[in-house]
Amino acid sequence: MGHSLETYREYFDALAEFDRTGVLKIHGKVLYVRKYENEKENEDKYLNLQ
């Protein structure tokens, strides 16, 4: 089990970052950016990250 966690740690970390920021990056490449219902909500979430 420990070996599996170490092998996929980068992917688990990427998912945790996606949950916080809305941007999914693996190996330095942006794979997906979460879209929000309206631009104002997106702006508010971005400002809260800083």
Phi and psi restraints in degrees (range 20) as a CNS / XPLOR table:
assign (resid 1 and name C) (resid 2 and name N)
       (resid 2 and name CA) (resid 2 and name C) 1.0 -60.4 20.0 2
assign (resid 2 and name N) (resid 2 and name CA)
       (resid 2 and name C) (resid 3 and name N) 1.0 -39.0 20.0 2
assign (resid 2 and name C) (resid 3 and name N)
       (resid 3 and name CA) (resid 3 and name C) 1.0 -63.8 20.0 2
assign (resid 3 and name N) (resid 3 and name CA)
       (resid 3 and name C) (resid 4 and name N) 1.0 -40.6 20.0 2
assign (resid 3 and name C) (resid 4 and name N)
       (resid 4 and name CA) (resid 4 and name C) 1.0 -62.7 20.0 2
assign (resid 4 and name N) (resid 4 and name CA)
       (resid 4 and name C) (resid 5 and name N) 1.0 -42.1 20.0 2
assign (resid 4 and name C) (resid 5 and name N)
       (resid 5 and name CA) (resid 5 and name C) 1.0 -64.8 20.0 2
assign (resid 5 and name N) (resid 5 and name CA)
       (resid 5 and name C) (resid 6 and name N) 1.0 -41.3 20.0 2
assign (resid 5 and name C) (resid 6 and name N)
       (resid 6 and name CA) (resid 6 and name C) 1.0 -65.2 20.0 2
assign (resid 6 and name N) (resid 6 and name CA)
       (resid 6 and name C) (resid 7 and name N) 1.0 -39.8 20.0 2
assign (resid 6 and name C) (resid 7 and name N)
       (resid 7 and name CA) (resid 7 and name C) 1.0 -63.2 20.0 2
assign (resid 7 and name N) (resid 7 and name CA)
       (resid 7 and name C) (resid 8 and name N) 1.0 -39.9 20.0 2
assign (resid 7 and name C) (resid 8 and name N)
       (resid 8 and name CA) (resid 8 and name C) 1.0 -102.7 20.0 2
assign (resid 8 and name N) (resid 8 and name CA)
       (resid 8 and name C) (resid 9 and name N) 1.0 10.0 20.0 2
assign (resid 8 and name C) (resid 9 and name N)
       (resid 9 and name CA) (resid 9 and name C) 1.0 -55.4 20.0 2
assign (resid 9 and name N) (resid 9 and name CA)
       (resid 9 and name C) (resid 10 and name N) 1.0 -42.5 20.0 2
assign (resid 9 and name C) (resid 10 and name N)
       (resid 10 and name CA) (resid 10 and name C) 1.0 -59.7 20.0 2
assign (resid 10 and name N) (resid 10 and name CA)
       (resid 10 and name C) (resid 11 and name N) 1.0 -39.3 20.0 2
assign (resid 10 and name C) (resid 11 and name N)
       (resid 11 and name CA) (resid 11 and name C) 1.0 -70.3 20.0 2
assign (resid 11 and name N) (resid 11 and name CA)
       (resid 11 and name C) (resid 12 and name N) 1.0 -39.8 20.0 2
assign (resid 11 and name C) (resid 12 and name N)
       (resid 12 and name CA) (resid 12 and name C) 1.0 -63.1 20.0 2
assign (resid 12 and name N) (resid 12 and name CA)
       (resid 12 and name C) (resid 13 and name N) 1.0 -42.6 20.0 2
assign (resid 12 and name C) (resid 13 and name N)
       (resid 13 and name CA) (resid 13 and name C) 1.0 -63.7 20.0 2
assign (resid 13 and name N) (resid 13 and name CA)
       (resid 13 and name C) (resid 14 and name N) 1.0 -38.9 20.0 2
assign (resid 13 and name C) (resid 14 and name N)
       (resid 14 and name CA) (resid 14 and name C) 1.0 -63.9 20.0 2
assign (resid 14 and name N) (resid 14 and name CA)
       (resid 14 and name C) (resid 15 and name N) 1.0 -39.8 20.0 2
assign (resid 14 and name C) (resid 15 and name N)
       (resid 15 and name CA) (resid 15 and name C) 1.0 -67.3 20.0 2
assign (resid 15 and name N) (resid 15 and name CA)
       (resid 15 and name C) (resid 16 and name N) 1.0 -37.8 20.0 2
assign (resid 15 and name C) (resid 16 and name N)
       (resid 16 and name CA) (resid 16 and name C) 1.0 -65.0 20.0 2
assign (resid 16 and name N) (resid 16 and name CA)
       (resid 16 and name C) (resid 17 and name N) 1.0 -40.9 20.0 2
assign (resid 16 and name C) (resid 17 and name N)
       (resid 17 and name CA) (resid 17 and name C) 1.0 -64.9 20.0 2
assign (resid 17 and name N) (resid 17 and name CA)
       (resid 17 and name C) (resid 18 and name N) 1.0 -40.1 20.0 2
assign (resid 17 and name C) (resid 18 and name N)
       (resid 18 and name CA) (resid 18 and name C) 1.0 -61.1 20.0 2
assign (resid 18 and name N) (resid 18 and name CA)
       (resid 18 and name C) (resid 19 and name N) 1.0 -40.4 20.0 2
assign (resid 18 and name C) (resid 19 and name N)
       (resid 19 and name CA) (resid 19 and name C) 1.0 -62.3 20.0 2
assign (resid 19 and name N) (resid 19 and name CA)
       (resid 19 and name C) (resid 20 and name N) 1.0 -38.1 20.0 2
assign (resid 19 and name C) (resid 20 and name N)
       (resid 20 and name CA) (resid 20 and name C) 1.0 -78.3 20.0 2
assign (resid 20 and name N) (resid 20 and name CA)
       (resid 20 and name C) (resid 21 and name N) 1.0 -42.2 20.0 2
assign (resid 20 and name C) (resid 21 and name N)
       (resid 21 and name CA) (resid 21 and name C) 1.0 -109.1 20.0 2
assign (resid 21 and name N) (resid 21 and name CA)
       (resid 21 and name C) (resid 22 and name N) 1.0 -22.4 20.0 2
assign (resid 21 and name C) (resid 22 and name N)
       (resid 22 and name CA) (resid 22 and name C) 1.0 86.2 20.0 2
assign (resid 22 and name N) (resid 22 and name CA)
       (resid 22 and name C) (resid 23 and name N) 1.0 8.1 20.0 2
assign (resid 22 and name C) (resid 23 and name N)
       (resid 23 and name CA) (resid 23 and name C) 1.0 -120.4 20.0 2
assign (resid 23 and name N) (resid 23 and name CA)
       (resid 23 and name C) (resid 24 and name N) 1.0 124.0 20.0 2
assign (resid 23 and name C) (resid 24 and name N)
       (resid 24 and name CA) (resid 24 and name C) 1.0 -100.1 20.0 2
assign (resid 24 and name N) (resid 24 and name CA)
       (resid 24 and name C) (resid 25 and name N) 1.0 114.2 20.0 2
assign (resid 24 and name C) (resid 25 and name N)
       (resid 25 and name CA) (resid 25 and name C) 1.0 -124.5 20.0 2
assign (resid 25 and name N) (resid 25 and name CA)
       (resid 25 and name C) (resid 26 and name N) 1.0 131.7 20.0 2
assign (resid 25 and name C) (resid 26 and name N)
       (resid 26 and name CA) (resid 26 and name C) 1.0 -132.7 20.0 2
assign (resid 26 and name N) (resid 26 and name CA)
       (resid 26 and name C) (resid 27 and name N) 1.0 131.5 20.0 2
assign (resid 26 and name C) (resid 27 and name N)
       (resid 27 and name CA) (resid 27 and name C) 1.0 56.3 20.0 2
assign (resid 27 and name N) (resid 27 and name CA)
       (resid 27 and name C) (resid 28 and name N) 1.0 35.4 20.0 2
assign (resid 27 and name C) (resid 28 and name N)
       (resid 28 and name CA) (resid 28 and name C) 1.0 79.2 20.0 2
assign (resid 28 and name N) (resid 28 and name CA)
       (resid 28 and name C) (resid 29 and name N) 1.0 -0.3 20.0 2
assign (resid 28 and name C) (resid 29 and name N)
       (resid 29 and name CA) (resid 29 and name C) 1.0 -104.2 20.0 2
assign (resid 29 and name N) (resid 29 and name CA)
       (resid 29 and name C) (resid 30 and name N) 1.0 134.3 20.0 2
assign (resid 29 and name C) (resid 30 and name N)
       (resid 30 and name CA) (resid 30 and name C) 1.0 -78.4 20.0 2
assign (resid 30 and name N) (resid 30 and name CA)
       (resid 30 and name C) (resid 31 and name N) 1.0 119.1 20.0 2
assign (resid 30 and name C) (resid 31 and name N)
       (resid 31 and name CA) (resid 31 and name C) 1.0 -98.9 20.0 2
assign (resid 31 and name N) (resid 31 and name CA)
       (resid 31 and name C) (resid 32 and name N) 1.0 -30.3 20.0 2
assign (resid 31 and name C) (resid 32 and name N)
       (resid 32 and name CA) (resid 32 and name C) 1.0 -157.7 20.0 2
assign (resid 32 and name N) (resid 32 and name CA)
       (resid 32 and name C) (resid 33 and name N) 1.0 142.4 20.0 2
assign (resid 32 and name C) (resid 33 and name N)
       (resid 33 and name CA) (resid 33 and name C) 1.0 -123.8 20.0 2
assign (resid 33 and name N) (resid 33 and name CA)
       (resid 33 and name C) (resid 34 and name N) 1.0 125.6 20.0 2
assign (resid 33 and name C) (resid 34 and name N)
       (resid 34 and name CA) (resid 34 and name C) 1.0 -63.7 20.0 2
assign (resid 34 and name N) (resid 34 and name CA)
       (resid 34 and name C) (resid 35 and name N) 1.0 134.4 20.0 2
assign (resid 34 and name C) (resid 35 and name N)
       (resid 35 and name CA) (resid 35 and name C) 1.0 -100.8 20.0 2
assign (resid 35 and name N) (resid 35 and name CA)
       (resid 35 and name C) (resid 36 and name N) 1.0 138.1 20.0 2
assign (resid 35 and name C) (resid 36 and name N)
       (resid 36 and name CA) (resid 36 and name C) 1.0 -103.7 20.0 2
assign (resid 36 and name N) (resid 36 and name CA)
       (resid 36 and name C) (resid 37 and name N) 1.0 160.5 20.0 2
assign (resid 36 and name C) (resid 37 and name N)
       (resid 37 and name CA) (resid 37 and name C) 1.0 -59.4 20.0 2
assign (resid 37 and name N) (resid 37 and name CA)
       (resid 37 and name C) (resid 38 and name N) 1.0 -43.8 20.0 2
assign (resid 37 and name C) (resid 38 and name N)
       (resid 38 and name CA) (resid 38 and name C) 1.0 -135.9 20.0 2
assign (resid 38 and name N) (resid 38 and name CA)
       (resid 38 and name C) (resid 39 and name N) 1.0 157.1 20.0 2
assign (resid 38 and name C) (resid 39 and name N)
       (resid 39 and name CA) (resid 39 and name C) 1.0 -64.8 20.0 2
assign (resid 39 and name N) (resid 39 and name CA)
       (resid 39 and name C) (resid 40 and name N) 1.0 -33.6 20.0 2
assign (resid 39 and name C) (resid 40 and name N)
       (resid 40 and name CA) (resid 40 and name C) 1.0 -62.5 20.0 2
assign (resid 40 and name N) (resid 40 and name CA)
       (resid 40 and name C) (resid 41 and name N) 1.0 -44.0 20.0 2
assign (resid 40 and name C) (resid 41 and name N)
       (resid 41 and name CA) (resid 41 and name C) 1.0 -60.9 20.0 2
assign (resid 41 and name N) (resid 41 and name CA)
       (resid 41 and name C) (resid 42 and name N) 1.0 -42.8 20.0 2
assign (resid 41 and name C) (resid 42 and name N)
       (resid 42 and name CA) (resid 42 and name C) 1.0 -61.2 20.0 2
assign (resid 42 and name N) (resid 42 and name CA)
       (resid 42 and name C) (resid 43 and name N) 1.0 -43.7 20.0 2
assign (resid 42 and name C) (resid 43 and name N)
       (resid 43 and name CA) (resid 43 and name C) 1.0 -61.8 20.0 2
assign (resid 43 and name N) (resid 43 and name CA)
       (resid 43 and name C) (resid 44 and name N) 1.0 -44.2 20.0 2
assign (resid 43 and name C) (resid 44 and name N)
       (resid 44 and name CA) (resid 44 and name C) 1.0 -61.9 20.0 2
assign (resid 44 and name N) (resid 44 and name CA)
       (resid 44 and name C) (resid 45 and name N) 1.0 -43.6 20.0 2
assign (resid 44 and name C) (resid 45 and name N)
       (resid 45 and name CA) (resid 45 and name C) 1.0 -65.7 20.0 2
assign (resid 45 and name N) (resid 45 and name CA)
       (resid 45 and name C) (resid 46 and name N) 1.0 -38.4 20.0 2
assign (resid 45 and name C) (resid 46 and name N)
       (resid 46 and name CA) (resid 46 and name C) 1.0 -64.1 20.0 2
assign (resid 46 and name N) (resid 46 and name CA)
       (resid 46 and name C) (resid 47 and name N) 1.0 -43.8 20.0 2
assign (resid 46 and name C) (resid 47 and name N)
       (resid 47 and name CA) (resid 47 and name C) 1.0 -64.9 20.0 2
assign (resid 47 and name N) (resid 47 and name CA)
       (resid 47 and name C) (resid 48 and name N) 1.0 -33.2 20.0 2
assign (resid 47 and name C) (resid 48 and name N)
       (resid 48 and name CA) (resid 48 and name C) 1.0 -70.7 20.0 2
assign (resid 48 and name N) (resid 48 and name CA)
       (resid 48 and name C) (resid 49 and name N) 1.0 -20.7 20.0 2
assign (resid 48 and name C) (resid 49 and name N)
       (resid 49 and name CA) (resid 49 and name C) 1.0 -75.7 20.0 2
assign (resid 49 and name N) (resid 49 and name CA)
       (resid 49 and name C) (resid 50 and name N) 1.0 -24.2 20.0 2
